Amino acid sequence: MSLALDPAAQDLLFREARTANTFTDEPVTEEQVRAIYDLVKYGPTAMNQSPLRVTLVRSPEARERLVRHMAEGNRPKTATAPLVAILSADNEFHEELPQLFPHFPQARDAVFSERPVRESAAALNAALQAAYFIIGVRAAGLAAGPMTGVDFEGVRKEFLDDDHTPLMVVNIGRPGPDAWYPRSPRLEFEQVVTTV
């Protein structure tokens, strides 16, 4: 076996995991979300940047406000998922670098003093962290339904501020009936990997 991870865990995280489109009404608890974050916070980023911010949409009022900004086909999924998370990039993440990257605390000012540089770094590293978050949801035995069919500017104005860039909306819960679309094809190793 080439991988150290148990085959059942490989299936849970990747082979059998799918983007869920329906969910049961079983709640997703604060403890589950905390456990997910406490696992995925260890995923690597450049200079230990941690720009990902997670906004949990729990109240019916907030859910209604969010659903208005979803693409038509995503509205029913978001309206009925037990929990919805808005994942965004904090463009002021550099303020935490003295704590998170203590062997080079001056990185905050030396590398990230200009907003365009921060926005680019935040987008890349928060996207990495968002992927870790999705895998963490799967590790908790839950299904994730990440979506980018969203009016991002509307979501930013409704839930965030000018320093946060929304990346995706993720429905979270136990998969419901007919939760899966057929598995789409994937590229083979030879189509992706080049050795030089």
C-alpha positions as CSV (number, residue, x, y, z in Angstrom):
1,M,0.0,0.0,0.0
2,S,1.5,3.3,-1.1
3,L,-0.5,5.6,1.3
4,A,-0.2,5.6,5.1
5,L,-3.9,6.6,5.6
6,D,-6.3,3.7,6.1
7,P,-8.3,2.9,2.9
8,A,-11.6,3.6,4.8
9,A,-10.3,7.0,5.7
10,Q,-9.2,7.6,2.1
11,D,-12.7,6.8,1.0
12,L,-14.3,9.0,3.6
13,L,-12.2,12.0,2.7
14,F,-11.9,11.5,-1.1
15,R,-13.1,8.5,-3.0
16,E,-16.6,8.2,-1.6
17,A,-17.0,11.8,-0.6
18,R,-19.2,13.9,-2.8
19,T,-20.7,17.4,-2.9
20,A,-24.1,16.9,-1.2
21,N,-27.2,18.5,-2.7
22,T,-29.7,17.5,-0.1
23,F,-29.4,17.1,3.7
24,T,-31.3,15.5,6.6
25,D,-32.5,17.8,9.3
26,E,-30.0,16.5,11.9
27,P,-28.3,19.6,13.4
28,V,-24.6,20.3,13.0
29,T,-23.4,21.2,16.5
30,E,-21.0,23.9,17.6
31,E,-18.8,21.1,19.0
32,Q,-18.6,19.5,15.5
33,V,-17.7,22.8,13.9
34,R,-15.1,23.5,16.6
35,A,-13.6,20.0,16.1
36,I,-13.4,20.6,12.3
37,Y,-11.6,23.9,12.8
38,D,-9.3,22.6,15.4
39,L,-8.2,19.9,12.9
40,V,-7.9,22.0,9.7
41,K,-6.1,24.9,11.3
42,Y,-3.0,22.9,10.9
43,G,-3.1,22.8,7.1
44,P,0.0,24.6,5.6
45,T,-0.1,28.1,4.2
46,A,2.6,30.5,3.1
47,M,4.3,32.1,6.1
48,N,1.6,30.5,8.3
49,Q,-0.9,33.1,7.0
50,S,-4.4,32.4,8.3
51,P,-6.7,34.6,6.3
52,L,-9.7,32.3,6.2
53,R,-12.7,33.5,8.1
54,V,-15.8,31.4,8.6
55,T,-19.3,33.0,9.1
56,L,-21.8,30.4,10.4
57,V,-25.3,31.1,9.2
58,R,-27.6,29.6,11.8
59,S,-30.6,31.8,12.4
60,P,-33.6,31.6,10.1
61,E,-33.4,35.3,9.5
62,A,-29.8,35.2,8.4
63,R,-30.5,32.2,6.3
64,E,-33.3,34.0,4.5
65,R,-30.9,37.0,3.9
66,L,-28.3,34.6,2.4
67,V,-30.6,32.6,0.2
68,R,-31.6,35.8,-1.6
69,H,-28.0,36.1,-2.8
70,M,-27.6,32.5,-4.0
71,A,-28.0,31.5,-7.6
72,E,-31.5,30.1,-8.4
73,G,-30.4,26.5,-8.5
74,N,-28.5,26.8,-5.1
75,R,-31.4,28.4,-3.2
76,P,-33.2,25.3,-2.1
77,K,-30.0,23.6,-1.0
78,T,-29.0,26.5,1.1
79,A,-32.5,27.0,2.5
80,T,-32.6,23.5,3.9
81,A,-29.1,22.6,4.9
82,P,-28.7,22.2,8.7
83,L,-25.7,24.6,8.7
84,V,-24.3,27.0,6.1
85,A,-20.9,28.6,6.3
86,I,-19.7,31.6,4.3
87,L,-15.9,31.3,3.8
88,S,-14.1,34.5,3.2
89,A,-10.6,35.9,3.0
90,D,-9.5,38.5,5.5
91,N,-7.4,41.0,3.6
92,E,-6.0,42.4,6.9
93,F,-4.7,39.0,7.9
94,H,-1.2,40.5,8.1
95,E,-2.0,42.0,11.5
96,E,-1.7,38.5,13.0
97,L,1.6,37.6,11.4
98,P,3.8,38.7,14.4
99,Q,1.9,36.1,16.4
100,L,1.6,33.4,13.7
101,F,5.1,33.9,12.2
102,P,7.2,34.9,15.2
103,H,10.6,34.2,13.7
104,F,10.0,37.0,11.2
105,P,7.5,39.3,12.8
106,Q,8.4,42.2,10.6
107,A,6.8,40.3,7.6
108,R,3.6,42.2,8.4
109,D,5.2,45.5,7.3
110,A,8.1,44.3,5.1
111,V,6.1,42.0,2.8
112,F,2.4,42.9,3.3
113,S,2.3,46.7,3.7
114,E,0.4,47.2,0.3
115,R,-3.2,46.2,0.0
116,P,-2.9,44.5,-3.5
117,V,-0.2,42.2,-2.2
118,R,-2.3,41.3,0.8
119,E,-5.4,40.6,-1.3
120,S,-3.5,38.3,-3.6
121,A,-1.9,36.4,-0.7
122,A,-5.2,36.3,1.2
123,A,-7.1,34.9,-1.8
124,L,-4.6,32.1,-2.4
125,N,-4.1,31.1,1.2
126,A,-7.7,31.4,2.2
127,A,-8.6,29.2,-0.8
128,L,-6.2,26.6,0.5
129,Q,-7.7,26.8,4.0
130,A,-11.2,26.5,2.5
131,A,-10.2,23.2,0.8
132,Y,-8.9,22.0,4.2
133,F,-12.2,23.1,5.7
134,I,-14.2,20.9,3.3
135,I,-11.9,17.9,4.0
136,G,-12.4,18.6,7.7
137,V,-16.2,18.5,7.3
138,R,-15.8,15.1,5.6
139,A,-13.5,14.0,8.4
140,A,-16.3,14.7,10.9
141,G,-18.5,12.3,9.0
142,L,-20.6,15.1,7.4
143,A,-21.1,16.2,3.8
144,A,-20.2,19.5,2.4
145,G,-21.8,21.3,-0.5
146,P,-19.4,24.1,-1.5
147,M,-20.9,26.6,-4.0
148,T,-19.6,29.6,-5.9
149,G,-23.0,30.3,-7.6
150,V,-23.4,33.3,-5.3
151,D,-23.8,37.1,-5.7
152,F,-20.5,37.7,-3.8
153,E,-20.8,41.4,-3.7
154,G,-24.3,41.0,-2.2
155,V,-23.0,38.5,0.4
156,R,-20.1,40.8,1.3
157,K,-22.4,43.8,1.9
158,E,-24.9,41.7,3.8
159,F,-22.6,39.7,6.1
160,L,-19.0,41.0,5.8
161,D,-17.1,44.3,5.3
162,D,-14.7,45.8,2.9
163,D,-11.8,44.0,4.4
164,H,-13.3,40.5,3.7
165,T,-13.6,38.9,0.3
166,P,-16.2,36.0,0.2
167,L,-14.9,32.9,-1.5
168,M,-17.7,30.3,-1.3
169,V,-20.8,29.3,0.6
170,V,-20.7,25.7,2.0
171,N,-23.8,23.8,3.0
172,I,-23.0,21.3,5.8
173,G,-24.9,18.3,7.2
174,R,-25.7,14.7,6.9
175,P,-26.6,13.8,3.3
176,G,-30.3,13.4,2.6
177,P,-32.2,11.4,0.0
178,D,-30.8,11.6,-3.5
179,A,-27.9,13.8,-2.3
180,W,-25.5,12.9,-5.0
181,Y,-25.3,13.7,-8.7
182,P,-23.4,11.1,-10.7
183,R,-19.6,11.2,-10.2
184,S,-18.0,13.4,-12.8
185,P,-14.8,12.1,-14.5
186,R,-11.4,13.0,-13.2
187,L,-8.1,13.4,-15.2
188,E,-5.7,10.5,-15.0
189,F,-2.2,10.7,-13.6
190,E,-0.6,10.9,-17.1
191,Q,-2.8,13.8,-18.0
192,V,-1.7,15.9,-15.1
193,V,1.8,14.9,-14.0
194,T,5.0,15.7,-15.9
195,T,8.4,14.7,-14.8
196,V,11.4,16.9,-15.9
